[in-house]
């Protein structure tokens, strides 16, 4: 294995996010900026296919999650079938069979940790529960980065004060100072 760059900087990468600690058959750890970058490079063909071949009216993708919105259920079902055929043929990938959902948009779209409705966006309840549990149990050395990340996630929801307060309470109990508007935390003094 060839290492380029500063070994000192590499020691700052959390062990669970480093490929040096991953089994040989494992890809990029989730959450690494490089995994997001490579997902954009690799799935660019999917983007082009959805926009230019399927002529999707509304297509959104974040890393490997995507949404197609249309007023016609038949067009959505046809698009699903074409994407399911396209991915293995052109990208060596496949759709997760448990993920596709066809429903009216006013029921809300569950996407990247939020439920998005035409009139509001809320944090998914499971996402908030997971955040609180992880922040309670993770090593102290990881709380600062994770706490600010979770506060940023819930802040994206329009009605997020309760979620921000739940996360801030855990962070306060872990010894961190929280900004008054519940948007960020500060490092603990040693």
CNS distance restraints for C-alpha pairs under 8 A (distance, minus, plus):
assign (resid   3 and name CA) (resid   7 and name CA) 7.96 0.50 0.50
assign (resid   5 and name CA) (resid   9 and name CA) 7.92 0.50 0.50
assign (resid   6 and name CA) (resid  10 and name CA) 6.49 0.50 0.50
assign (resid   7 and name CA) (resid  11 and name CA) 6.44 0.50 0.50
assign (resid   8 and name CA) (resid  12 and name CA) 7.15 0.50 0.50
assign (resid   9 and name CA) (resid  13 and name CA) 7.36 0.50 0.50
assign (resid  13 and name CA) (resid  17 and name CA) 6.66 0.50 0.50
assign (resid  13 and name CA) (resid  18 and name CA) 6.38 0.50 0.50
assign (resid  14 and name CA) (resid  18 and name CA) 6.54 0.50 0.50
assign (resid  15 and name CA) (resid  21 and name CA) 6.56 0.50 0.50
assign (resid  16 and name CA) (resid  21 and name CA) 7.12 0.50 0.50
assign (resid  16 and name CA) (resid  22 and name CA) 7.91 0.50 0.50
assign (resid  16 and name CA) (resid  29 and name CA) 7.67 0.50 0.50
assign (resid  17 and name CA) (resid  29 and name CA) 5.30 0.50 0.50
assign (resid  17 and name CA) (resid  30 and name CA) 7.38 0.50 0.50
assign (resid  17 and name CA) (resid  31 and name CA) 7.59 0.50 0.50
assign (resid  17 and name CA) (resid  32 and name CA) 6.85 0.50 0.50
assign (resid  18 and name CA) (resid  22 and name CA) 6.89 0.50 0.50
assign (resid  18 and name CA) (resid  29 and name CA) 6.99 0.50 0.50
assign (resid  19 and name CA) (resid  27 and name CA) 7.70 0.50 0.50
assign (resid  19 and name CA) (resid  28 and name CA) 6.69 0.50 0.50
assign (resid  19 and name CA) (resid  29 and name CA) 7.11 0.50 0.50
assign (resid  22 and name CA) (resid  26 and name CA) 6.16 0.50 0.50
assign (resid  28 and name CA) (resid  32 and name CA) 7.34 0.50 0.50
assign (resid  28 and name CA) (resid  34 and name CA) 7.60 0.50 0.50
assign (resid  28 and name CA) (resid  35 and name CA) 5.65 0.50 0.50
assign (resid  29 and name CA) (resid  35 and name CA) 6.90 0.50 0.50
assign (resid  30 and name CA) (resid  35 and name CA) 6.56 0.50 0.50
assign (resid  31 and name CA) (resid  35 and name CA) 6.93 0.50 0.50
assign (resid  31 and name CA) (resid  36 and name CA) 7.46 0.50 0.50
assign (resid  32 and name CA) (resid  36 and name CA) 6.76 0.50 0.50
assign (resid  33 and name CA) (resid  37 and name CA) 6.23 0.50 0.50
assign (resid  34 and name CA) (resid  38 and name CA) 6.04 0.50 0.50
assign (resid  35 and name CA) (resid  39 and name CA) 6.02 0.50 0.50
assign (resid  36 and name CA) (resid  40 and name CA) 6.36 0.50 0.50
assign (resid  36 and name CA) (resid  63 and name CA) 5.71 0.50 0.50
assign (resid  37 and name CA) (resid  41 and name CA) 6.39 0.50 0.50
assign (resid  38 and name CA) (resid  42 and name CA) 5.87 0.50 0.50
assign (resid  39 and name CA) (resid  43 and name CA) 5.74 0.50 0.50
assign (resid  39 and name CA) (resid  63 and name CA) 5.49 0.50 0.50
assign (resid  39 and name CA) (resid  64 and name CA) 6.67 0.50 0.50
assign (resid  40 and name CA) (resid  44 and name CA) 5.81 0.50 0.50
assign (resid  40 and name CA) (resid  63 and name CA) 6.29 0.50 0.50
assign (resid  42 and name CA) (resid  91 and name CA) 7.55 0.50 0.50
assign (resid  43 and name CA) (resid  47 and name CA) 6.50 0.50 0.50
assign (resid  43 and name CA) (resid  64 and name CA) 7.75 0.50 0.50
assign (resid  43 and name CA) (resid  91 and name CA) 7.75 0.50 0.50
assign (resid  44 and name CA) (resid  48 and name CA) 6.25 0.50 0.50
assign (resid  45 and name CA) (resid  49 and name CA) 6.02 0.50 0.50
assign (resid  45 and name CA) (resid  91 and name CA) 7.94 0.50 0.50
assign (resid  46 and name CA) (resid  50 and name CA) 6.09 0.50 0.50
assign (resid  46 and name CA) (resid  83 and name CA) 8.00 0.50 0.50
assign (resid  46 and name CA) (resid  87 and name CA) 7.46 0.50 0.50
assign (resid  47 and name CA) (resid  51 and name CA) 6.16 0.50 0.50
assign (resid  47 and name CA) (resid  61 and name CA) 7.86 0.50 0.50
assign (resid  48 and name CA) (resid  52 and name CA) 5.69 0.50 0.50
assign (resid  48 and name CA) (resid  53 and name CA) 7.46 0.50 0.50
assign (resid  49 and name CA) (resid  53 and name CA) 5.00 0.50 0.50
assign (resid  49 and name CA) (resid  54 and name CA) 6.41 0.50 0.50
assign (resid  50 and name CA) (resid  54 and name CA) 4.88 0.50 0.50
assign (resid  50 and name CA) (resid  55 and name CA) 6.19 0.50 0.50
assign (resid  50 and name CA) (resid  56 and name CA) 5.78 0.50 0.50
assign (resid  50 and name CA) (resid  59 and name CA) 7.23 0.50 0.50
assign (resid  51 and name CA) (resid  55 and name CA) 4.85 0.50 0.50
assign (resid  51 and name CA) (resid  56 and name CA) 5.41 0.50 0.50
assign (resid  51 and name CA) (resid  57 and name CA) 7.94 0.50 0.50
assign (resid  51 and name CA) (resid  59 and name CA) 7.36 0.50 0.50
assign (resid  52 and name CA) (resid  56 and name CA) 7.83 0.50 0.50
assign (resid  54 and name CA) (resid  79 and name CA) 6.60 0.50 0.50
assign (resid  56 and name CA) (resid  68 and name CA) 6.92 0.50 0.50
assign (resid  56 and name CA) (resid  69 and name CA) 7.72 0.50 0.50
assign (resid  56 and name CA) (resid  70 and name CA) 7.64 0.50 0.50
assign (resid  57 and name CA) (resid  68 and name CA) 7.78 0.50 0.50
assign (resid  57 and name CA) (resid  69 and name CA) 6.82 0.50 0.50
assign (resid  57 and name CA) (resid  70 and name CA) 6.35 0.50 0.50
assign (resid  58 and name CA) (resid  67 and name CA) 7.84 0.50 0.50
assign (resid  58 and name CA) (resid  68 and name CA) 5.68 0.50 0.50
assign (resid  58 and name CA) (resid  69 and name CA) 5.09 0.50 0.50
assign (resid  58 and name CA) (resid  70 and name CA) 6.78 0.50 0.50
assign (resid  59 and name CA) (resid  66 and name CA) 7.21 0.50 0.50
assign (resid  59 and name CA) (resid  67 and name CA) 5.66 0.50 0.50
assign (resid  59 and name CA) (resid  68 and name CA) 4.70 0.50 0.50
assign (resid  59 and name CA) (resid  69 and name CA) 6.60 0.50 0.50
assign (resid  60 and name CA) (resid  66 and name CA) 5.41 0.50 0.50
assign (resid  60 and name CA) (resid  67 and name CA) 5.20 0.50 0.50
assign (resid  60 and name CA) (resid  68 and name CA) 6.74 0.50 0.50
assign (resid  61 and name CA) (resid  65 and name CA) 5.62 0.50 0.50
assign (resid  61 and name CA) (resid  66 and name CA) 4.03 0.50 0.50
assign (resid  61 and name CA) (resid  67 and name CA) 6.42 0.50 0.50
assign (resid  62 and name CA) (resid  66 and name CA) 6.22 0.50 0.50
assign (resid  62 and name CA) (resid 112 and name CA) 7.75 0.50 0.50
assign (resid  65 and name CA) (resid 111 and name CA) 7.62 0.50 0.50
assign (resid  65 and name CA) (resid 112 and name CA) 7.47 0.50 0.50
assign (resid  68 and name CA) (resid  76 and name CA) 7.31 0.50 0.50
assign (resid  69 and name CA) (resid  76 and name CA) 7.62 0.50 0.50
assign (resid  69 and name CA) (resid 105 and name CA) 7.90 0.50 0.50
assign (resid  70 and name CA) (resid  75 and name CA) 7.39 0.50 0.50
assign (resid  70 and name CA) (resid  76 and name CA) 6.64 0.50 0.50
assign (resid  72 and name CA) (resid  76 and name CA) 6.56 0.50 0.50
assign (resid  73 and name CA) (resid  77 and name CA) 6.18 0.50 0.50
assign (resid  73 and name CA) (resid 102 and name CA) 7.48 0.50 0.50
assign (resid  74 and name CA) (resid  78 and name CA) 6.13 0.50 0.50
assign (resid  75 and name CA) (resid  79 and name CA) 6.01 0.50 0.50
assign (resid  76 and name CA) (resid  80 and name CA) 6.10 0.50 0.50
assign (resid  76 and name CA) (resid 102 and name CA) 7.78 0.50 0.50
assign (resid  77 and name CA) (resid  81 and name CA) 6.34 0.50 0.50
assign (resid  78 and name CA) (resid  82 and name CA) 6.26 0.50 0.50
assign (resid  79 and name CA) (resid  83 and name CA) 6.05 0.50 0.50
assign (resid  80 and name CA) (resid  84 and name CA) 6.02 0.50 0.50
assign (resid  81 and name CA) (resid  85 and name CA) 6.33 0.50 0.50
assign (resid  82 and name CA) (resid  86 and name CA) 5.99 0.50 0.50
assign (resid  83 and name CA) (resid  87 and name CA) 6.00 0.50 0.50
assign (resid  84 and name CA) (resid  88 and name CA) 7.36 0.50 0.50
assign (resid  84 and name CA) (resid  94 and name CA) 6.47 0.50 0.50
assign (resid  84 and name CA) (resid  95 and name CA) 6.13 0.50 0.50
assign (resid  85 and name CA) (resid  89 and name CA) 6.50 0.50 0.50
assign (resid  86 and name CA) (resid  90 and name CA) 5.81 0.50 0.50
assign (resid  86 and name CA) (resid  91 and name CA) 7.58 0.50 0.50
assign (resid  87 and name CA) (resid  91 and name CA) 5.15 0.50 0.50
assign (resid  87 and name CA) (resid  92 and name CA) 6.14 0.50 0.50
assign (resid  87 and name CA) (resid  93 and name CA) 5.09 0.50 0.50
assign (resid  87 and name CA) (resid  94 and name CA) 5.49 0.50 0.50
assign (resid  87 and name CA) (resid  95 and name CA) 7.55 0.50 0.50
assign (resid  88 and name CA) (resid  92 and name CA) 4.20 0.50 0.50
assign (resid  88 and name CA) (resid  93 and name CA) 4.71 0.50 0.50
assign (resid  88 and name CA) (resid  94 and name CA) 5.54 0.50 0.50
assign (resid  95 and name CA) (resid  99 and name CA) 7.76 0.50 0.50
assign (resid  96 and name CA) (resid 100 and name CA) 7.55 0.50 0.50
assign (resid 103 and name CA) (resid 107 and name CA) 7.19 0.50 0.50
assign (resid 104 and name CA) (resid 108 and name CA) 7.77 0.50 0.50
assign (resid 105 and name CA) (resid 109 and name CA) 6.45 0.50 0.50
assign (resid 105 and name CA) (resid 117 and name CA) 7.02 0.50 0.50
assign (resid 105 and name CA) (resid 118 and name CA) 7.47 0.50 0.50
assign (resid 106 and name CA) (resid 117 and name CA) 5.90 0.50 0.50
assign (resid 106 and name CA) (resid 118 and name CA) 6.29 0.50 0.50
assign (resid 107 and name CA) (resid 117 and name CA) 6.88 0.50 0.50
assign (resid 108 and name CA) (resid 115 and name CA) 5.79 0.50 0.50
assign (resid 108 and name CA) (resid 116 and name CA) 5.18 0.50 0.50
assign (resid 108 and name CA) (resid 117 and name CA) 4.39 0.50 0.50
assign (resid 108 and name CA) (resid 118 and name CA) 7.46 0.50 0.50
assign (resid 109 and name CA) (resid 114 and name CA) 7.95 0.50 0.50
assign (resid 109 and name CA) (resid 115 and name CA) 5.34 0.50 0.50
assign (resid 109 and name CA) (resid 116 and name CA) 4.97 0.50 0.50
assign (resid 109 and name CA) (resid 117 and name CA) 6.46 0.50 0.50
assign (resid 110 and name CA) (resid 114 and name CA) 5.76 0.50 0.50
assign (resid 110 and name CA) (resid 115 and name CA) 4.39 0.50 0.50
assign (resid 110 and name CA) (resid 116 and name CA) 6.37 0.50 0.50
assign (resid 110 and name CA) (resid 124 and name CA) 7.50 0.50 0.50
assign (resid 111 and name CA) (resid 115 and name CA) 6.20 0.50 0.50
assign (resid 111 and name CA) (resid 116 and name CA) 7.20 0.50 0.50
assign (resid 113 and name CA) (resid 123 and name CA) 6.08 0.50 0.50
assign (resid 113 and name CA) (resid 124 and name CA) 5.44 0.50 0.50
assign (resid 113 and name CA) (resid 127 and name CA) 5.80 0.50 0.50
assign (resid 113 and name CA) (resid 153 and name CA) 7.92 0.50 0.50
assign (resid 114 and name CA) (resid 121 and name CA) 6.62 0.50 0.50
assign (resid 114 and name CA) (resid 122 and name CA) 5.52 0.50 0.50
assign (resid 114 and name CA) (resid 123 and name CA) 4.34 0.50 0.50
assign (resid 114 and name CA) (resid 124 and name CA) 4.79 0.50 0.50
assign (resid 114 and name CA) (resid 127 and name CA) 7.99 0.50 0.50
assign (resid 114 and name CA) (resid 157 and name CA) 7.30 0.50 0.50
assign (resid 115 and name CA) (resid 121 and name CA) 5.74 0.50 0.50
assign (resid 115 and name CA) (resid 122 and name CA) 5.32 0.50 0.50
assign (resid 115 and name CA) (resid 123 and name CA) 6.16 0.50 0.50
assign (resid 115 and name CA) (resid 124 and name CA) 5.75 0.50 0.50
assign (resid 116 and name CA) (resid 120 and name CA) 6.33 0.50 0.50
assign (resid 116 and name CA) (resid 121 and name CA) 4.46 0.50 0.50
assign (resid 116 and name CA) (resid 122 and name CA) 6.58 0.50 0.50
assign (resid 117 and name CA) (resid 121 and name CA) 5.84 0.50 0.50
assign (resid 120 and name CA) (resid 157 and name CA) 7.76 0.50 0.50
assign (resid 120 and name CA) (resid 158 and name CA) 6.35 0.50 0.50
assign (resid 120 and name CA) (resid 159 and name CA) 7.82 0.50 0.50
assign (resid 121 and name CA) (resid 156 and name CA) 7.94 0.50 0.50
assign (resid 121 and name CA) (resid 157 and name CA) 4.99 0.50 0.50
assign (resid 121 and name CA) (resid 158 and name CA) 5.63 0.50 0.50
assign (resid 121 and name CA) (resid 159 and name CA) 7.33 0.50 0.50
assign (resid 122 and name CA) (resid 154 and name CA) 7.99 0.50 0.50
assign (resid 122 and name CA) (resid 157 and name CA) 4.83 0.50 0.50
assign (resid 122 and name CA) (resid 158 and name CA) 6.59 0.50 0.50
assign (resid 122 and name CA) (resid 159 and name CA) 6.47 0.50 0.50
assign (resid 122 and name CA) (resid 160 and name CA) 7.07 0.50 0.50
assign (resid 123 and name CA) (resid 127 and name CA) 6.84 0.50 0.50
assign (resid 123 and name CA) (resid 128 and name CA) 6.82 0.50 0.50
assign (resid 123 and name CA) (resid 154 and name CA) 5.97 0.50 0.50
assign (resid 123 and name CA) (resid 157 and name CA) 5.98 0.50 0.50
assign (resid 123 and name CA) (resid 160 and name CA) 7.47 0.50 0.50
assign (resid 123 and name CA) (resid 163 and name CA) 7.73 0.50 0.50
assign (resid 124 and name CA) (resid 128 and name CA) 6.55 0.50 0.50
assign (resid 125 and name CA) (resid 129 and name CA) 6.26 0.50 0.50
assign (resid 126 and name CA) (resid 130 and name CA) 6.03 0.50 0.50
assign (resid 127 and name CA) (resid 131 and name CA) 6.12 0.50 0.50
assign (resid 128 and name CA) (resid 132 and name CA) 6.20 0.50 0.50
assign (resid 128 and name CA) (resid 163 and name CA) 6.94 0.50 0.50
assign (resid 129 and name CA) (resid 133 and name CA) 6.15 0.50 0.50
assign (resid 130 and name CA) (resid 134 and name CA) 6.01 0.50 0.50
assign (resid 131 and name CA) (resid 135 and name CA) 6.07 0.50 0.50
assign (resid 131 and name CA) (resid 150 and name CA) 6.66 0.50 0.50
assign (resid 131 and name CA) (resid 167 and name CA) 7.52 0.50 0.50
assign (resid 132 and name CA) (resid 136 and name CA) 6.21 0.50 0.50
assign (resid 132 and name CA) (resid 166 and name CA) 7.35 0.50 0.50
assign (resid 132 and name CA) (resid 167 and name CA) 5.98 0.50 0.50
assign (resid 132 and name CA) (resid 170 and name CA) 6.86 0.50 0.50
assign (resid 133 and name CA) (resid 137 and name CA) 6.40 0.50 0.50
assign (resid 134 and name CA) (resid 138 and name CA) 5.66 0.50 0.50
assign (resid 135 and name CA) (resid 143 and name CA) 6.32 0.50 0.50
assign (resid 135 and name CA) (resid 146 and name CA) 7.33 0.50 0.50
assign (resid 135 and name CA) (resid 147 and name CA) 6.93 0.50 0.50
assign (resid 135 and name CA) (resid 170 and name CA) 6.85 0.50 0.50
assign (resid 135 and name CA) (resid 171 and name CA) 7.34 0.50 0.50
assign (resid 136 and name CA) (resid 170 and name CA) 6.42 0.50 0.50
assign (resid 136 and name CA) (resid 174 and name CA) 7.58 0.50 0.50
assign (resid 138 and name CA) (resid 142 and name CA) 6.67 0.50 0.50
assign (resid 138 and name CA) (resid 143 and name CA) 6.78 0.50 0.50
assign (resid 139 and name CA) (resid 143 and name CA) 6.84 0.50 0.50
assign (resid 140 and name CA) (resid 144 and name CA) 7.91 0.50 0.50
assign (resid 140 and name CA) (resid 174 and name CA) 7.72 0.50 0.50
assign (resid 142 and name CA) (resid 146 and name CA) 6.24 0.50 0.50
assign (resid 143 and name CA) (resid 147 and name CA) 5.53 0.50 0.50
assign (resid 143 and name CA) (resid 171 and name CA) 7.76 0.50 0.50
assign (resid 144 and name CA) (resid 148 and name CA) 6.31 0.50 0.50
assign (resid 144 and name CA) (resid 176 and name CA) 7.86 0.50 0.50
assign (resid 144 and name CA) (resid 185 and name CA) 7.03 0.50 0.50
assign (resid 144 and name CA) (resid 186 and name CA) 7.24 0.50 0.50
assign (resid 144 and name CA) (resid 187 and name CA) 6.21 0.50 0.50
assign (resid 145 and name CA) (resid 149 and name CA) 6.17 0.50 0.50
assign (resid 146 and name CA) (resid 150 and name CA) 6.11 0.50 0.50
assign (resid 147 and name CA) (resid 151 and name CA) 6.15 0.50 0.50
assign (resid 147 and name CA) (resid 167 and name CA) 7.47 0.50 0.50
assign (resid 147 and name CA) (resid 171 and name CA) 6.92 0.50 0.50
assign (resid 147 and name CA) (resid 184 and name CA) 7.77 0.50 0.50
assign (resid 147 and name CA) (resid 185 and name CA) 7.09 0.50 0.50
assign (resid 148 and name CA) (resid 152 and name CA) 6.12 0.50 0.50
assign (resid 148 and name CA) (resid 183 and name CA) 7.67 0.50 0.50
assign (resid 148 and name CA) (resid 184 and name CA) 5.40 0.50 0.50
assign (resid 148 and name CA) (resid 185 and name CA) 6.16 0.50 0.50
assign (resid 149 and name CA) (resid 153 and name CA) 6.27 0.50 0.50
assign (resid 150 and name CA) (resid 154 and name CA) 6.30 0.50 0.50
assign (resid 150 and name CA) (resid 167 and name CA) 7.60 0.50 0.50
assign (resid 151 and name CA) (resid 155 and name CA) 6.00 0.50 0.50
assign (resid 151 and name CA) (resid 164 and name CA) 6.03 0.50 0.50
assign (resid 151 and name CA) (resid 167 and name CA) 7.01 0.50 0.50
assign (resid 151 and name CA) (resid 168 and name CA) 7.98 0.50 0.50
assign (resid 151 and name CA) (resid 182 and name CA) 7.51 0.50 0.50
assign (resid 151 and name CA) (resid 183 and name CA) 5.96 0.50 0.50
assign (resid 151 and name CA) (resid 184 and name CA) 6.49 0.50 0.50
assign (resid 152 and name CA) (resid 156 and name CA) 6.72 0.50 0.50
assign (resid 152 and name CA) (resid 183 and name CA) 6.90 0.50 0.50
assign (resid 152 and name CA) (resid 184 and name CA) 7.79 0.50 0.50
assign (resid 153 and name CA) (resid 157 and name CA) 7.76 0.50 0.50
assign (resid 154 and name CA) (resid 160 and name CA) 5.93 0.50 0.50
assign (resid 154 and name CA) (resid 163 and name CA) 6.37 0.50 0.50
assign (resid 154 and name CA) (resid 164 and name CA) 6.41 0.50 0.50
assign (resid 155 and name CA) (resid 160 and name CA) 5.78 0.50 0.50
assign (resid 155 and name CA) (resid 161 and name CA) 7.91 0.50 0.50
assign (resid 155 and name CA) (resid 164 and name CA) 7.05 0.50 0.50
assign (resid 155 and name CA) (resid 183 and name CA) 7.21 0.50 0.50
assign (resid 156 and name CA) (resid 160 and name CA) 7.60 0.50 0.50
assign (resid 160 and name CA) (resid 164 and name CA) 6.03 0.50 0.50
assign (resid 161 and name CA) (resid 165 and name CA) 6.05 0.50 0.50
assign (resid 161 and name CA) (resid 182 and name CA) 7.98 0.50 0.50
assign (resid 162 and name CA) (resid 166 and name CA) 6.20 0.50 0.50
assign (resid 163 and name CA) (resid 167 and name CA) 6.38 0.50 0.50
assign (resid 164 and name CA) (resid 168 and name CA) 5.96 0.50 0.50
assign (resid 164 and name CA) (resid 182 and name CA) 6.02 0.50 0.50
assign (resid 164 and name CA) (resid 183 and name CA) 7.52 0.50 0.50
assign (resid 165 and name CA) (resid 169 and name CA) 6.01 0.50 0.50
assign (resid 165 and name CA) (resid 182 and name CA) 6.85 0.50 0.50
assign (resid 166 and name CA) (resid 170 and name CA) 6.71 0.50 0.50
assign (resid 167 and name CA) (resid 171 and name CA) 6.34 0.50 0.50
assign (resid 168 and name CA) (resid 172 and name CA) 6.03 0.50 0.50
assign (resid 168 and name CA) (resid 178 and name CA) 6.51 0.50 0.50
assign (resid 168 and name CA) (resid 182 and name CA) 6.62 0.50 0.50
assign (resid 169 and name CA) (resid 173 and name CA) 6.27 0.50 0.50
assign (resid 170 and name CA) (resid 174 and name CA) 6.27 0.50 0.50
assign (resid 171 and name CA) (resid 175 and name CA) 6.50 0.50 0.50
assign (resid 171 and name CA) (resid 176 and name CA) 5.58 0.50 0.50
assign (resid 171 and name CA) (resid 177 and name CA) 7.61 0.50 0.50
assign (resid 171 and name CA) (resid 178 and name CA) 7.51 0.50 0.50
assign (resid 171 and name CA) (resid 185 and name CA) 7.81 0.50 0.50
assign (resid 172 and name CA) (resid 176 and name CA) 5.09 0.50 0.50
assign (resid 172 and name CA) (resid 177 and name CA) 6.17 0.50 0.50
assign (resid 172 and name CA) (resid 178 and name CA) 6.89 0.50 0.50
assign (resid 175 and name CA) (resid 188 and name CA) 6.59 0.50 0.50
assign (resid 176 and name CA) (resid 185 and name CA) 6.47 0.50 0.50
assign (resid 176 and name CA) (resid 186 and name CA) 6.13 0.50 0.50
assign (resid 176 and name CA) (resid 187 and name CA) 6.25 0.50 0.50
assign (resid 176 and name CA) (resid 188 and name CA) 5.39 0.50 0.50
assign (resid 177 and name CA) (resid 185 and name CA) 5.61 0.50 0.50
assign (resid 177 and name CA) (resid 186 and name CA) 5.36 0.50 0.50
assign (resid 177 and name CA) (resid 187 and name CA) 7.32 0.50 0.50
assign (resid 177 and name CA) (resid 188 and name CA) 7.30 0.50 0.50
assign (resid 178 and name CA) (resid 182 and name CA) 6.21 0.50 0.50
assign (resid 178 and name CA) (resid 183 and name CA) 7.77 0.50 0.50
assign (resid 178 and name CA) (resid 184 and name CA) 6.05 0.50 0.50
assign (resid 178 and name CA) (resid 185 and name CA) 4.35 0.50 0.50
assign (resid 178 and name CA) (resid 186 and name CA) 6.36 0.50 0.50
assign (resid 179 and name CA) (resid 183 and name CA) 6.30 0.50 0.50
assign (resid 179 and name CA) (resid 184 and name CA) 5.61 0.50 0.50
assign (resid 179 and name CA) (resid 185 and name CA) 5.90 0.50 0.50
assign (resid 179 and name CA) (resid 186 and name CA) 7.64 0.50 0.50
